[in-house]
């Protein structure tokens, strides 16, 4: 094939037939295929199979019952399965016009770039398909934030948030990409030094179905951006910082309501220990959970360590209050900062360490510990 078109789909059944028809028309004279990677819970997979039987170009379906990595993970699966090294990624809702595929391919054919980005904000590009002024404002704000956090890698890229782009997959090491959300181009550009060009395009109205944009997706984007820029240890610190603030607030509220210092600290500690574990599972160690022990074992290790740490920290906090004559709130904040490094090391090296049955080779445990620590602390970021 000259070109593989990777289309991640989630409940896009009404759009499949028109998408395939328009892609086939746009790629007339080009040896092209469409690779659908489908995470749907509706009839999208059945519709793709039906359309594939009548399509004038090869159409393949990969249906994932467990959609690991979300949309970004689906794109990685598509890259791995593609017949051609030259891949175009586009959405299945027809907001990315298939008629622009030849423009991306022609720009790549010049031979001086690895990625061609279809941009809503370059030249004559438009974002008319965004529903309402609020969506436009959110999109532009997210783009500005992203470019500010990656000024080097995104220099000259006006639309790093687009889901419509061409890439030479030979320039990627798929093993280094750890997609967490739906902004896969951002993931690629942040982790890989690539030559980039842009072509403008008109972001169209959705053909059918419902938009997948939501507040939850916004939270995922912010988590993805933080992980990319600062690395895993910093995301752990962000969650720890939120937990620390919550801990202090709970202590303050309970003591204001007449609860004793020690009971207030215990309640605050147990509440934030559980909340922090849930957030770490979702946003920090999501990519290594499958290699670690089961969720209840992870929770037991995390809960046990944090309580052991609290057993040491709470008396130490009380000692600071009694000897230094500072408020319980300030003493709590001091000891929480001290506990951060120990918590991260334990979680990275013990809670989320690969289970023994999955370790291979003849490495010593010391070497394993050092490599795991290095991977967890430094993964990844524009450092």
C-alpha positions in Angstrom: 0.0 0.0 0.0 1.1 3.6 -0.6 -1.1 4.8 2.3 -2.8 3.5 5.4 -5.6 5.5 6.8 -6.1 4.8 10.5 -9.6 5.7 11.9 -10.2 5.2 15.6 -14.0 4.9 16.2 -16.3 4.9 19.2 -20.0 4.6 18.4 -19.8 6.1 14.9 -22.1 3.6 13.0 -24.1 6.3 11.1 -20.9 7.8 9.6 -19.1 4.7 8.4 -20.6 4.3 4.9 -20.2 7.9 3.9 -16.7 8.0 5.3 -15.5 5.0 3.3 -17.2 6.3 0.1 -15.5 9.7 0.5 -12.1 8.2 1.4 -12.2 5.9 -1.6 -13.1 8.8 -3.9 -10.4 11.0 -2.4 -7.7 8.3 -2.8 -8.6 7.3 -6.4 -5.3 6.4 -8.1 -3.6 5.8 -4.8 -3.0 2.3 -3.3 -4.8 3.0 0.0 -6.4 1.0 2.8 -8.6 2.0 5.8 -7.8 0.5 9.1 -10.6 1.0 11.6 -9.7 0.5 15.3 -13.1 0.2 17.0 -13.8 0.6 20.7 -17.6 0.9 20.2 -20.4 -0.4 22.3 -23.0 0.0 19.5 -23.3 -1.5 16.0 -20.3 0.3 14.6 -18.2 -2.9 14.2 -21.1 -4.6 12.3 -21.5 -1.6 10.0 -17.7 -1.6 9.2 -17.9 -5.3 8.3 -20.9 -4.7 6.1 -19.4 -1.7 4.3 -16.0 -3.5 3.9 -17.7 -6.1 1.8 -18.8 -3.5 -0.8 -15.9 -1.0 -0.6 -13.8 -0.2 -3.6 -10.6 -0.1 -1.4 -9.4 -2.5 1.3 -11.2 -1.9 4.7 -9.9 -3.7 7.8 -11.4 -3.8 11.2 -9.7 -4.3 14.6 -12.3 -4.4 17.4 -11.0 -3.9 20.9 -13.1 -5.3 23.7 -10.7 -3.7 26.2 -9.9 -0.2 24.9 -6.5 0.3 26.6 -5.1 3.8 26.2 -8.3 5.3 24.9 -8.2 6.9 21.4 -4.5 7.3 21.6 -4.1 3.6 22.2 -6.4 2.8 19.3 -4.2 4.9 17.0 -1.1 3.0 18.2 -2.8 -0.3 17.4 -3.6 1.0 13.9 0.0 2.1 13.3 1.2 -1.4 14.3 -1.3 -3.1 12.0 -1.0 -0.7 9.0 0.4 -2.2 5.7 2.0 1.1 4.7 4.6 3.1 6.7 2.8 6.3 5.6 -0.2 6.6 7.8 -3.0 9.2 8.0 -4.9 9.5 11.2 -8.4 10.9 11.1 -11.7 10.8 13.1 -14.7 8.8 12.1 -17.2 11.6 12.4 -16.3 13.4 9.1 -15.2 16.6 10.7 -11.9 15.8 9.1 -12.8 16.0 5.4 -11.4 13.0 3.4 -11.0 15.2 0.4 -8.0 16.8 2.1 -6.1 13.5 2.2 -4.3 14.1 -1.2 -3.1 17.5 0.1 -1.4 15.9 3.1 0.1 13.2 0.9 1.4 15.8 -1.6 3.0 17.9 1.1 4.7 14.8 2.5 5.9 13.9 -1.0 8.1 17.0 -1.0 10.4 14.9 1.2 11.5 17.3 3.9 9.2 16.3 6.8 8.1 13.4 8.9 4.7 14.7 9.9 2.1 16.8 8.0 -0.5 18.3 10.4 -3.9 19.4 9.1 -4.4 22.6 11.0 -7.5 24.6 11.9 -5.4 27.6 12.7 -3.0 27.9 9.8 -3.5 29.9 6.7 -7.1 29.5 5.5 -8.0 26.8 8.0 -11.2 27.2 10.1 -12.7 25.6 13.2 -16.3 26.1 12.2 -17.2 22.6 13.3 -16.7 23.5 17.0 -20.1 23.8 18.5 -20.5 27.2 20.1 -18.2 30.0 21.4 -17.4 28.0 24.5 -15.9 25.1 22.6 -13.9 27.5 20.4 -12.5 29.3 23.5 -11.6 26.0 25.2 -9.9 24.8 22.0 -7.8 27.9 21.6 -7.0 28.1 25.3 -5.8 24.5 25.3 -3.7 25.1 22.2 -2.0 28.1 23.8 -1.4 26.2 27.1 0.1 23.3 25.2 2.4 25.5 23.1 3.5 27.4 26.2 4.5 24.1 27.9 6.3 22.7 24.9 7.8 25.8 23.2 10.7 23.8 21.6 8.9 20.7 20.3 5.9 22.7 19.1 7.6 25.6 17.5 5.9 26.4 14.2 3.0 24.0 15.0 -0.3 26.0 15.2 -2.6 23.1 15.9 -1.0 20.4 18.1 -4.5 19.3 19.3 -5.7 18.2 15.9 -6.6 14.6 15.3 -6.0 14.8 11.5 -2.4 14.3 10.4 0.0 12.2 8.3 3.0 10.6 9.8 5.9 8.3 8.7 5.7 5.6 11.3 9.3 4.6 10.6 10.2 7.7 12.6 8.4 6.4 15.7 9.4 4.0 18.4 6.0 2.7 19.3 7.4 1.2 22.5 8.2 4.7 23.9 4.7 6.1 23.3 2.4 5.7 26.3 -0.9 7.1 25.1 -3.3 8.1 27.9 -5.9 10.3 26.2 -7.3 11.4 22.9 -4.6 13.9 21.9 -2.3 11.4 20.2 -0.5 14.0 18.0 0.5 15.9 21.1 1.9 12.7 22.6 3.9 12.0 19.5 5.3 15.5 19.0 6.2 15.9 22.7 8.1 12.6 22.9 9.7 12.5 19.5 11.9 15.0 17.6 10.2 15.2 14.2 10.2 17.5 11.2 6.7 19.0 10.9 4.8 20.8 8.2 1.2 22.0 8.2 -1.6 22.4 5.7 -4.8 24.3 6.5 -8.1 22.5 6.6 -11.7 23.4 7.4 -12.9 21.6 10.5 -16.4 20.5 9.4 -19.6 20.0 11.3 -20.2 16.5 12.7 -22.0 14.4 10.2 -24.0 12.3 12.6 -23.9 11.0 16.2 -22.8 12.9 19.3 -19.6 14.7 20.2 -17.3 12.8 22.6 -16.0 16.1 24.2 -16.8 16.4 27.9 -15.6 17.7 31.2 -14.1 14.3 31.8 -12.1 14.5 28.6 -10.8 17.9 29.7 -9.5 16.4 32.9 -7.8 13.6 30.9 -6.2 16.2 28.7 -4.8 18.2 31.7 -3.5 14.9 33.2 -1.9 14.0 29.9 -0.3 17.4 29.5 1.1 17.3 33.0 2.5 13.8 32.6 4.1 14.7 29.2 5.7 17.9 30.4 6.9 17.1 33.9 7.0 13.3 34.1 5.5 10.7 36.4 7.1 11.9 39.7 5.7 15.4 39.2 2.2 14.1 38.5 2.6 12.1 41.7 3.5 15.3 43.4 0.5 17.1 42.0 -1.8 14.5 43.4 0.1 14.5 46.7 -0.2 18.2 46.8 -4.0 18.1 46.3 -4.1 15.4 49.0 -2.0 17.6 51.3 -4.4 20.5 50.8 -7.4 18.3 51.4 -5.6 16.9 54.5 -5.0 20.4 55.9 -8.5 21.5 55.2 -10.0 18.5 56.9 -7.8 19.0 60.0 -8.7 22.6 60.1 -12.5 21.9 59.7 -12.5 19.2 62.3 -10.5 21.1 64.9 -12.8 24.1 64.3 -15.7 21.8 65.1 -14.2 20.8 68.4 -12.6 17.5 67.4 -9.2 16.8 69.1 -6.0 17.2 67.2 -5.1 13.5 67.1 -8.6 12.3 65.9 -8.7 15.1 63.4 -5.3 14.1 61.9 -6.3 10.4 61.8 -9.6 11.1 59.9 -7.8 13.4 57.5 -5.0 10.9 56.9 -7.3 8.0 56.1 -9.5 10.0 53.8 -6.7 11.4 51.8 -4.8 8.0 51.7 -7.8 6.4 49.9 -8.4 9.4 47.6 -4.7 9.6 46.6 -4.6 5.9 45.8 -7.6 6.2 43.5 -6.1 9.2 41.7 -2.7 7.5 41.4 -4.3 4.5 39.9 -6.0 6.6 37.3 -3.5 9.2 36.4 0.1 8.2 37.5 0.6 4.5 37.3 -2.1 3.5 34.8 0.5 2.4 32.2 2.2 -0.1 34.6 -0.9 -1.6 36.4 -1.1 -4.5 34.0 2.4 -5.7 34.9 1.9 -5.2 38.7 0.0 -7.3 41.2 -3.8 -7.2 41.4 -5.7 -4.0 42.4 -6.6 -5.2 45.9 -2.9 -6.2 46.5 -1.9 -2.8 45.3 -4.4 -1.1 47.5 -3.3 -3.2 50.5 0.4 -2.3 49.9 -0.4 1.4 49.4 -2.8 1.6 52.3 -0.5 -0.3 54.6 2.5 1.8 53.8 0.7 5.1 54.1 -0.8 4.1 57.4 2.6 3.0 58.7 4.0 6.3 57.5 1.0 8.1 59.2 1.7 6.3 62.5 5.2 7.8 62.4 4.1 11.2 61.0 1.2 11.9 63.3 3.2 11.6 66.6 6.0 13.6 64.9 3.4 16.3 64.0 2.2 16.3 67.6 5.8 16.6 68.8 6.4 19.6 66.5 3.3 21.3 67.9 4.3 20.7 71.5 8.0 21.5 71.2 8.0 24.2 68.5 4.7 25.7 69.6 3.4 26.0 66.0 -0.1 25.3 64.9 -1.3 21.8 64.0 -2.0 22.9 60.5 1.6 24.1 59.9 3.0 21.0 61.5 0.9 18.8 59.3 2.1 20.6 56.2 5.7 20.2 57.2 5.5 16.4 57.8 3.5 15.8 54.6 6.3 17.4 52.6 8.9 15.2 54.3 6.8 12.1 53.5 6.5 12.7 49.8 9.8 11.1 48.6 9.3 8.0 50.7 5.8 7.5 49.3 6.9 7.9 45.7 9.8 5.5 46.1 7.6 2.9 47.7 4.8 3.1 45.1 7.2 3.1 42.2 9.4 0.2 43.4 6.9 -1.9 45.4 3.3 -1.2 44.8 3.6 -1.0 41.0 6.6 -3.1 40.5 6.2 -6.0 38.0 5.0 -9.1 39.7 7.6 -11.8 40.1 5.9 -14.1 37.6 6.3 -11.4 34.9 10.0 -10.6 35.5 12.4 -12.1 33.0 16.1 -12.5 32.6 18.8 -12.8 35.2 19.0 -9.3 36.6 19.8 -8.8 40.2 17.1 -7.3 42.4 19.3 -4.3 43.0 19.6 -3.6 39.3 15.8 -4.1 38.8 15.1 -1.6 41.6 17.5 1.0 40.0 16.0 0.5 36.5 12.4 0.7 37.8 13.2 3.8 39.8 14.8 5.5 36.8 11.9 4.6 34.5 9.3 5.8 36.9 11.0 9.1 37.8 12.0 10.0 34.3 9.0 8.8 32.3 8.6 11.0 30.3 8.7 14.7 29.7 10.4 17.3 27.6 13.4 17.5 29.9 
